[in-house]
């Protein structure tokens, strides 16, 4: 099977070829003799019923400083593609939402991964609220009085943007910290959306586990351990990747959410687990493939392409 694949992503020039999941998805597609095109979300257009992108043919290779080649710019009709990988990084803003509306017009004739309507309806910190018994104590609100009451109950809390990503804007407020009102003022100045407040989980010091699910089934995991004195475990803020297997509780969490992911066409998903709790379901641009591959001697991008090809075939 030879497919035409358009990849909607951030600039290919700047990717980390030893860490980027989209890069290895492109490598695997190329190895399977699929034809690749690259374009950015700003290159997406709708005109007279047709969704197009100003794209370039793409080839990739694992060579530092020479990892890609792009052909001449051309306008492609995305309805004529077999697959579109929607892989640009958040923020999950109106630009992101608009892209899901446009791509929804070509799906499922063109298989969009992940399903754009489901991506739009599954913001990562809200989607998890659909499942009972998986979240730590959580408040979503802009009301400072609600936030104060939540803190009075749980003492040690985390405050973060509802639509943030990558650990940006995450505050750990200990019981003696006097900055809750200041943080609230800061958030309401820069964001129109509510904040998410959660009970602080001390288990985060042992790591924040990223589990990859393909079509609702867990296929691998990596534990991300924060630096000393840091409550965030994200890799780009210094988190360290550590080999990890799934605990019985983590398997249970995957069983709870897996059928819904499969039903909604969310083929490639990364979930975050701290202790016994699920904190996020990442459906926009999940990462972690290369780290898990290295520790477990697997090739998770092959699992994803096997799934995509089965759905098309």
Secondary structure, DSSP 8 states (H G I E B T S, - for coil): ---EEEEE-S-GGG--TTT-HHHHHHHHHHHTT-EEEEE-GGGEEEETTEEEEEEEEEEE-S-TT--EEEEEEEEEEGGG-SEEEE------SHHHHHHHHHHHTTTTTSEEES-HHHHHT--HHHHGGGSTT-S-SEEEES-HHHHHHHHHHHSSEEEEETT--TTTT-EEE-TT---HHHHHHHHHHH-SS-EEEEE--GGGGG-EEEEEEETTEEEEEEEEE--TT-S---GGGT-EEEE----HHHHHHHHHHHHHHHHTT--EEEEEEETTEEEEEE-SS---HHHHHHHHT--HHHHHHHHHHHHH-
